[in-house]
Amino acid sequence: MPMPVGILALLLILLTGCMHHIHVNPLPTGPASTTIPRSLQITVGPLALEGADHRPGITLLEWPHQDLSQAIIRYARRRETFSSVFTNPADLTLHIATKLALTHRQGRYHYHIRLQGEIHEGDRLVKTYLAEHTAAGSAARWITASDREPIESALQLALDDVFSRIEADRPLYTDRIDRPVR
């Protein structure tokens, strides 16, 4: 009887030691195409994970909410689309929902990020943005980098997409403040 318990304990130790703790640092591919002279508060909702075959969760992958939130805030600050970016109340609020789905096809893992951002001015929804990007990973998930690098790449593409569209919609966010006072 002690032998099966020992094997089970060894398996649990091995599985916990193989957990991929994700830390990403997506960087903007370039500076903002235009700036919006308003402050922005970013709030990030819980991350939804979906594994291969549409099962909830991705085995042996942990991407802390705090890391995702900090990555998005760092990205927004570096891109400089807005005059300032905060986690505290500001002129505008960007609520972000993120889903990461992992699939396996053609002998490789694929990491699909779905990012939805809603910009609010006070209680009023101004506009919703949706971006979906996939990055191919390796054939095996043996080390943390095999998950981290494609996740970071897909997130960066999604953020580039959302922020490019926000910049293209600059008049939505500046018309009221650019109009002369009569």
ABEGO torsion letter per residue (X at the ends): XAAAAAAAAAAAAAAAAABBBBBBBBBBABBBABBBBBBBBBBBBBBBBBBBGGBBEBBGBBBBAAAAAAAAAAAAAAAGABABBBABBBABBBBBBBBBBBBBBGGBBBBBBBBBBBBBBEABBABBBBBBBBBBBBABBABAAAAAAAAAAAAAAAAAAAAAAAAAAAAAAAAAAABBBX
